[in-house]
Amino acid sequence: MSSDLAVLAQRSDTGPGAKSMLRKFYEKVTATTASAKTHALATGHAVRQGGEALVVGGALGALHAELATGLDVKKVPIDAAVAAGAMVAGIAFANEDVSKDLLNAGSAAAAVYAFRKSHDWMAQKKLSQGQIPGSTAAKASSGKATMKGESWANGGYNNPGYVAGGAFGADTDEDPIIQAARLL
């Protein structure tokens, strides 16, 4: 009987070095399943990391808008402090599940800090060359207009009634809203 199997194996393409069609199909299905599992896992990680970045970025953005000095409190950048603290904590708790979350939060805060500081540097560079920076925030910080002041709401630096330094019609005691209405 065993000799009959050996003869069949020699005659067919399913010998010791060849794979049967069923075996090839099985391997293809299991490889696809493993690939799908890997992609599903990567999708879960991407959603989790993206969510953490949105939470950290949103919280820092809200603080930036709420605090009178923005994210720089007493010359300490809050976003950089959060980045450093979260990364150190992530490293300290490397064996814990929360480690990856802390490292992600630190990376997001570091990205916010890098964005803010590179934005400020580039805006200052453009201003020193007599150019107007492209971003609204840069225009606001340039003295050409202020986001919190009346001048931005009333037309900012493009408004002919705008007076440098943030005062709208500083040479008169007229209400800025009435003055802006006259410019329409």
Backbone as CSV, one residue per row, in Angstrom:
resi,resn,N_x,N_y,N_z,CA_x,CA_y,CA_z,C_x,C_y,C_z
1,MET,0.819,-1.181,0.000,0.000,0.000,0.000,0.863,1.245,0.000
2,SER,1.852,1.291,0.864,2.722,2.458,0.916,3.491,2.621,-0.385
3,SER,3.800,1.539,-1.028,4.492,1.639,-2.312,3.577,2.203,-3.379
4,ASP,2.259,1.919,-3.283,1.306,2.503,-4.230,1.244,4.027,-4.083
5,LEU,1.299,4.520,-2.831,1.289,5.977,-2.582,2.558,6.622,-3.109
6,ALA,3.651,5.922,-2.947,4.915,6.463,-3.444,4.896,6.576,-4.950
7,VAL,4.318,5.571,-5.608,4.214,5.596,-7.068,3.299,6.736,-7.507
8,LEU,2.166,6.905,-6.797,1.243,7.997,-7.124,1.909,9.361,-6.940
9,ALA,2.674,9.474,-5.887,3.355,10.738,-5.618,4.370,11.049,-6.705
10,GLN,5.024,10.017,-7.219,6.012,10.244,-8.280,5.338,10.614,-9.587
11,ARG,4.153,10.027,-9.851,3.449,10.281,-11.099,2.727,11.625,-11.118
12,SER,2.319,12.128,-9.943,1.529,13.368,-9.899,2.437,14.577,-9.685
13,ASP,1.807,15.740,-9.800,2.569,16.975,-9.559,2.588,17.329,-8.079
14,THR,2.056,16.457,-7.243,2.030,16.725,-5.807,3.116,15.944,-5.085
15,GLY,4.224,15.856,-5.701,5.339,15.139,-5.104,5.894,15.886,-3.914
16,PRO,7.001,15.437,-3.415,7.582,16.023,-2.213,7.873,17.527,-2.345
17,GLY,8.185,18.014,-3.539,8.510,19.429,-3.697,7.348,20.281,-4.165
18,ALA,6.260,19.691,-4.629,5.119,20.434,-5.163,3.989,20.470,-4.144
19,LYS,3.125,21.502,-4.241,1.991,21.643,-3.339,0.708,21.362,-4.108
20,SER,-0.247,20.747,-3.426,-1.534,20.479,-4.064,-2.322,21.774,-4.197
21,MET,-3.322,21.736,-5.038,-4.190,22.906,-5.223,-4.881,23.269,-3.916
22,LEU,-5.322,22.254,-3.170,-5.977,22.496,-1.902,-5.028,23.182,-0.918
23,ARG,-3.779,22.717,-0.886,-2.785,23.308,0.011,-2.502,24.755,-0.384
24,LYS,-2.386,25.028,-1.689,-2.150,26.393,-2.171,-3.312,27.308,-1.789
25,PHE,-4.549,26.815,-1.954,-5.730,27.591,-1.591,-5.737,27.892,-0.100
26,TYR,-5.463,26.891,0.722,-5.426,27.051,2.171,-4.394,28.105,2.577
27,GLU,-3.216,28.049,2.014,-2.167,29.005,2.348,-2.540,30.426,1.916
28,LYS,-3.203,30.544,0.771,-3.626,31.856,0.291,-4.676,32.461,1.222
29,VAL,-5.642,31.643,1.649,-6.696,32.115,2.550,-6.113,32.505,3.900
30,THR,-5.230,31.691,4.462,-4.656,32.013,5.769,-3.755,33.238,5.680
31,ALA,-3.055,33.441,4.573,-2.219,34.636,4.404,-3.094,35.875,4.312
32,THR,-4.222,35.787,3.609,-5.145,36.912,3.489,-5.748,37.252,4.840
33,THR,-6.104,36.246,5.610,-6.668,36.470,6.931,-5.645,37.148,7.839
34,ALA,-4.421,36.707,7.793,-3.365,37.313,8.612,-3.138,38.757,8.184
35,SER,-3.178,39.005,6.888,-2.994,40.357,6.380,-4.148,41.252,6.817
36,ALA,-5.375,40.743,6.750,-6.541,41.521,7.168,-6.467,41.840,8.661
37,LYS,-6.023,40.874,9.445,-5.886,41.097,10.884,-4.837,42.184,11.153
38,THR,-3.747,42.142,10.438,-2.699,43.154,10.589,-3.228,44.536,10.226
39,HIS,-3.988,44.616,9.135,-4.544,45.906,8.714,-5.599,46.416,9.700
40,ALA,-6.402,45.525,10.226,-7.402,45.917,11.217,-6.722,46.442,12.479
41,LEU,-5.675,45.789,12.900,-4.924,46.216,14.071,-4.279,47.580,13.828
42,ALA,-3.704,47.768,12.661,-3.096,49.059,12.323,-4.145,50.166,12.265
43,THR,-5.331,49.840,11.760,-6.417,50.824,11.722,-6.821,51.221,13.132
44,GLY,-6.931,50.263,14.011,-7.261,50.563,15.404,-6.228,51.460,16.057
45,HIS,-4.965,51.182,15.821,-3.900,52.023,16.380,-3.953,53.434,15.795
46,ALA,-4.217,53.542,14.502,-4.285,54.863,13.858,-5.438,55.683,14.421
47,VAL,-6.591,55.048,14.616,-7.753,55.754,15.170,-7.454,56.199,16.601
48,ARG,-6.852,55.310,17.379,-6.513,55.647,18.765,-5.504,56.791,18.826
49,GLN,-4.441,56.702,18.029,-3.417,57.741,18.047,-3.969,59.057,17.513
50,GLY,-4.778,58.993,16.481,-5.397,60.211,15.951,-6.320,60.857,16.970
51,GLY,-7.080,60.036,17.685,-7.954,60.562,18.734,-7.176,61.236,19.847
52,GLU,-6.075,60.620,20.240,-5.235,61.224,21.279,-4.662,62.559,20.804
53,ALA,-4.246,62.615,19.564,-3.703,63.863,19.018,-4.780,64.946,18.978
54,LEU,-6.006,64.568,18.609,-7.099,65.538,18.582,-7.418,66.069,19.975
55,VAL,-7.395,65.189,20.971,-7.668,65.617,22.342,-6.570,66.564,22.834
56,VAL,-5.320,66.180,22.641,-4.203,67.013,23.107,-4.176,68.337,22.344
57,GLY,-4.290,68.283,21.023,-4.282,69.507,20.222,-5.458,70.405,20.549
58,GLY,-6.643,69.802,20.735,-7.822,70.593,21.091,-7.678,71.260,22.449
59,ALA,-7.155,70.518,23.431,-6.965,71.080,24.769,-5.942,72.220,24.740
60,LEU,-4.835,72.023,24.022,-3.828,73.083,23.936,-4.361,74.293,23.167
61,GLY,-5.151,74.058,22.129,-5.755,75.162,21.379,-6.721,75.958,22.241
62,ALA,-7.522,75.251,23.051,-8.454,75.940,23.949,-7.697,76.751,24.996
63,LEU,-6.642,76.182,25.556,-5.821,76.924,26.524,-5.190,78.162,25.886
64,HIS,-4.721,78.000,24.652,-4.087,79.107,23.940,-5.065,80.263,23.761
65,ALA,-6.313,79.942,23.497,-7.323,80.977,23.313,-7.776,81.570,24.644
66,GLU,-7.819,80.776,25.704,-8.341,81.224,26.988,-7.335,81.998,27.841
67,LEU,-6.088,81.584,27.838,-5.084,82.231,28.694,-4.666,83.565,28.088
68,ALA,-4.517,84.562,28.928,-4.165,85.902,28.454,-2.834,85.922,27.708
69,THR,-1.902,85.062,28.112,-0.586,85.036,27.463,-0.456,83.896,26.467
70,GLY,-1.561,83.245,26.141,-1.494,82.103,25.233,-0.860,80.913,25.938
71,LEU,-0.099,80.134,25.210,0.530,78.946,25.782,1.868,79.241,26.455
72,ASP,2.320,80.463,26.413,3.575,80.838,27.088,3.231,81.539,28.391
73,VAL,3.260,80.805,29.499,2.933,81.361,30.810,4.231,81.584,31.568
74,LYS,4.505,82.832,31.905,5.748,83.212,32.597,6.959,82.660,31.849
75,LYS,6.952,82.827,30.543,8.025,82.393,29.638,8.232,80.882,29.599
76,VAL,7.253,80.124,30.098,7.310,78.662,30.034,6.258,78.209,29.026
77,PRO,6.671,77.591,27.932,5.691,77.111,26.955,4.963,75.872,27.489
78,ILE,3.657,76.001,27.696,2.874,74.901,28.262,2.930,73.672,27.359
79,ASP,2.858,73.881,26.039,2.866,72.740,25.130,4.179,71.963,25.202
80,ALA,5.293,72.664,25.338,6.583,71.986,25.465,6.689,71.261,26.807
81,ALA,6.135,71.868,27.864,6.155,71.223,29.179,5.290,69.958,29.171
82,VAL,4.123,70.020,28.534,3.262,68.834,28.424,3.985,67.752,27.620
83,ALA,4.644,68.144,26.532,5.378,67.180,25.699,6.463,66.488,26.507
84,ALA,7.269,67.275,27.205,8.365,66.695,27.983,7.833,65.803,29.100
85,GLY,6.824,66.279,29.815,6.261,65.501,30.917,5.646,64.188,30.456
86,ALA,4.881,64.247,29.368,4.231,63.032,28.865,5.256,62.036,28.341
87,MET,6.291,62.522,27.678,7.310,61.611,27.150,8.127,60.975,28.271
88,VAL,8.478,61.757,29.272,9.214,61.201,30.410,8.347,60.169,31.130
89,ALA,7.064,60.480,31.323,6.156,59.533,31.974,5.991,58.278,31.121
90,GLY,5.904,58.434,29.812,5.784,57.281,28.915,6.990,56.367,28.993
91,ILE,8.153,56.970,29.128,9.382,56.178,29.264,9.444,55.526,30.645
92,ALA,9.042,56.282,31.672,9.081,55.748,33.043,8.131,54.562,33.213
93,PHE,6.976,54.625,32.533,5.981,53.551,32.630,6.002,52.673,31.385
94,ALA,7.179,52.384,30.887,7.332,51.629,29.641,6.673,50.255,29.687
95,ASN,6.579,49.653,30.849,5.993,48.321,30.963,4.478,48.349,31.145
96,GLU,3.897,49.521,31.209,2.455,49.653,31.414,1.749,49.915,30.085
97,ASP,0.447,49.615,30.044,-0.343,49.857,28.836,-0.458,51.344,28.509
98,VAL,-0.437,52.183,29.520,-0.613,53.626,29.332,0.618,54.285,28.689
99,SER,1.726,53.587,28.636,2.971,54.141,28.095,2.792,54.679,26.682
100,LYS,2.176,53.889,25.823,1.988,54.295,24.423,1.103,55.543,24.335
101,ASP,0.082,55.617,25.190,-0.800,56.786,25.206,-0.044,58.038,25.626
102,LEU,0.786,57.901,26.637,1.580,59.048,27.093,2.571,59.503,26.028
103,LEU,3.207,58.546,25.369,4.145,58.898,24.303,3.429,59.582,23.140
104,ASN,2.235,59.102,22.792,1.442,59.741,21.740,1.052,61.165,22.127
105,ALA,0.617,61.348,23.380,0.242,62.681,23.856,1.456,63.610,23.831
106,GLY,2.598,63.097,24.239,3.821,63.900,24.199,4.203,64.291,22.784
107,SER,4.048,63.372,21.856,4.354,63.679,20.454,3.410,64.737,19.903
108,ALA,2.131,64.629,20.244,1.159,65.617,19.768,1.463,67.000,20.350
109,ALA,1.790,67.059,21.626,2.115,68.339,22.257,3.408,68.922,21.669
110,ALA,4.376,68.063,21.381,5.616,68.529,20.757,5.346,69.086,19.367
111,ALA,4.415,68.463,18.638,4.056,68.958,17.306,3.396,70.332,17.403
112,VAL,2.541,70.528,18.411,1.909,71.837,18.608,2.974,72.888,18.916
113,TYR,3.901,72.549,19.788,4.984,73.485,20.138,5.830,73.826,18.908
114,ALA,6.217,72.815,18.153,7.027,73.056,16.955,6.271,73.908,15.949
115,PHE,4.986,73.663,15.783,4.163,74.463,14.875,4.139,75.918,15.325
116,ARG,3.838,76.136,16.611,3.751,77.511,17.120,5.055,78.277,16.951
117,LYS,6.147,77.635,17.354,7.427,78.348,17.336,7.937,78.569,15.913
118,SER,7.754,77.589,15.026,8.192,77.809,13.640,7.308,78.853,12.971
119,HIS,6.019,78.858,13.298,5.113,79.881,12.780,5.560,81.272,13.235
120,ASP,5.817,81.412,14.537,6.240,82.705,15.071,7.551,83.161,14.437
121,TRP,8.490,82.235,14.275,9.788,82.578,13.702,9.641,83.036,12.255
122,MET,8.880,82.279,11.475,8.693,82.640,10.061,7.910,83.940,9.914
123,ALA,6.897,84.149,10.762,6.122,85.390,10.709,7.010,86.579,11.053
124,GLN,7.846,86.415,12.073,8.756,87.495,12.464,9.757,87.784,11.347
125,LYS,10.215,86.746,10.690,11.158,86.899,9.573,10.508,87.697,8.443
126,LYS,9.248,87.368,8.110,8.550,88.095,7.055,8.329,89.552,7.452
127,LEU,7.960,89.760,8.704,7.727,91.126,9.171,9.004,91.963,9.110
128,SER,10.127,91.353,9.467,11.396,92.093,9.436,11.800,92.463,8.016
129,GLN,11.248,91.748,7.025,11.516,92.046,5.623,10.450,92.970,5.033
130,GLY,9.526,93.429,5.908,8.487,94.328,5.452,7.326,93.633,4.762
131,GLN,7.248,92.319,4.881,6.157,91.569,4.262,5.101,91.238,5.302
132,ILE,3.896,90.951,4.828,2.815,90.560,5.721,2.715,89.046,5.693
133,PRO,2.794,88.404,6.859,2.674,86.945,6.910,1.322,86.479,6.387
134,GLY,1.280,85.274,5.870,0.072,84.762,5.259,-1.018,84.330,6.217
135,SER,-0.692,83.902,7.412,-1.703,83.378,8.315,-2.415,84.485,9.074
136,THR,-3.646,84.227,9.448,-4.440,85.184,10.202,-3.788,85.494,11.540
137,ALA,-3.308,84.453,12.215,-2.678,84.658,13.515,-1.411,85.499,13.377
138,ALA,-0.663,85.266,12.309,0.550,86.045,12.103,0.205,87.496,11.817
139,LYS,-0.846,87.731,11.054,-1.285,89.099,10.801,-1.711,89.756,12.104
140,ALA,-2.365,88.978,12.947,-2.811,89.511,14.225,-1.630,89.856,15.120
141,SER,-0.600,89.019,15.127,0.544,89.269,15.999,1.501,90.303,15.419
142,SER,1.280,90.709,14.183,2.186,91.650,13.551,1.905,93.092,13.927
143,GLY,0.790,93.335,14.624,0.423,94.716,14.916,-0.408,95.299,13.789
144,LYS,-0.558,94.554,12.705,-1.372,95.015,11.591,-2.847,94.864,11.935
145,ALA,-3.167,93.910,12.770,-4.530,93.674,13.212,-4.476,92.797,14.442
146,THR,-5.510,92.847,15.249,-5.548,91.984,16.420,-6.794,91.136,16.379
147,MET,-6.663,89.880,16.734,-7.813,88.983,16.702,-8.774,89.295,17.835
148,LYS,-8.265,89.692,19.000,-9.127,89.962,20.142,-9.611,91.408,20.138
149,GLY,-8.904,92.292,19.458,-9.278,93.703,19.443,-10.360,94.005,18.424
150,GLU,-10.864,95.209,18.497,-11.930,95.623,17.592,-11.439,95.721,16.159
151,SER,-10.144,96.036,15.972,-9.653,96.314,14.626,-9.780,95.109,13.703
152,TRP,-9.604,93.895,14.225,-9.714,92.724,13.354,-11.163,92.532,12.925
153,ALA,-12.075,92.682,13.861,-13.491,92.506,13.539,-13.964,93.571,12.557
154,ASN,-13.327,94.710,12.564,-13.755,95.811,11.706,-12.955,95.925,10.424
155,GLY,-12.215,94.926,10.073,-11.548,94.956,8.780,-10.048,94.822,8.841
156,GLY,-9.455,94.931,10.019,-8.025,94.698,10.158,-7.169,95.635,9.339
157,TYR,-5.996,95.157,8.936,-5.008,96.011,8.292,-5.442,96.465,6.905
158,ASN,-6.426,95.810,6.283,-6.891,96.242,4.974,-7.877,97.402,5.066
159,ASN,-8.345,97.690,6.267,-9.340,98.731,6.457,-8.673,100.100,6.438
160,PRO,-9.115,101.016,5.606,-8.461,102.321,5.538,-8.571,103.130,6.825
161,GLY,-9.534,102.814,7.702,-9.672,103.537,8.958,-8.815,102.967,10.066
162,TYR,-8.050,101.921,9.748,-7.241,101.267,10.769,-6.016,102.105,11.100
163,VAL,-5.742,102.225,12.398,-4.554,102.932,12.858,-3.618,101.904,13.470
164,ALA,-2.347,101.908,13.073,-1.380,100.931,13.585,-1.348,100.963,15.102
165,GLY,-1.187,99.821,15.707,-1.137,99.728,17.157,-2.441,99.204,17.729
166,GLY,-3.427,98.966,16.895,-4.649,98.340,17.364,-5.790,99.292,17.641
167,ALA,-5.548,100.581,17.661,-6.634,101.525,17.926,-7.348,101.835,16.624
168,PHE,-8.647,101.815,16.677,-9.433,102.099,15.483,-9.883,103.545,15.587
169,GLY,-9.321,104.394,14.773,-9.682,105.806,14.827,-9.230,106.427,16.131
170,ALA,-7.987,106.220,16.503,-7.481,106.679,17.793,-7.520,108.191,17.933
171,ASP,-7.565,108.896,16.818,-7.554,110.344,16.901,-8.941,110.903,17.204
172,THR,-9.961,110.077,17.292,-11.310,110.533,17.617,-11.859,109.725,18.764
173,ASP,-12.905,110.234,19.376,-13.570,109.511,20.458,-14.798,108.770,19.935
174,GLU,-14.894,108.657,18.623,-16.061,108.028,18.011,-16.056,106.520,18.256
175,ASP,-17.235,105.964,18.406,-17.406,104.519,18.590,-16.832,103.789,17.375
176,PRO,-15.992,102.757,17.591,-15.382,102.050,16.464,-16.397,101.380,15.539
177,ILE,-17.532,100.958,16.082,-18.546,100.311,15.243,-19.162,101.323,14.287
178,ILE,-19.438,102.511,14.805,-19.981,103.559,13.932,-18.950,103.975,12.894
179,GLN,-17.708,104.082,13.303,-16.664,104.446,12.353,-16.517,103.374,11.267
180,ALA,-16.610,102.110,11.655,-16.511,101.027,10.674,-17.703,101.050,9.727
181,ALA,-18.876,101.368,10.243,-20.056,101.442,9.390,-19.919,102.537,8.341
182,ARG,-19.265,103.610,8.691,-19.073,104.701,7.730,-18.139,104.283,6.582
183,LEU,-17.286,103.329,6.856,-16.333,102.878,5.842,-16.958,101.881,4.859
184,LEU,-18.191,101.448,5.115,-18.835,100.473,4.214,-19.212,101.090,2.891
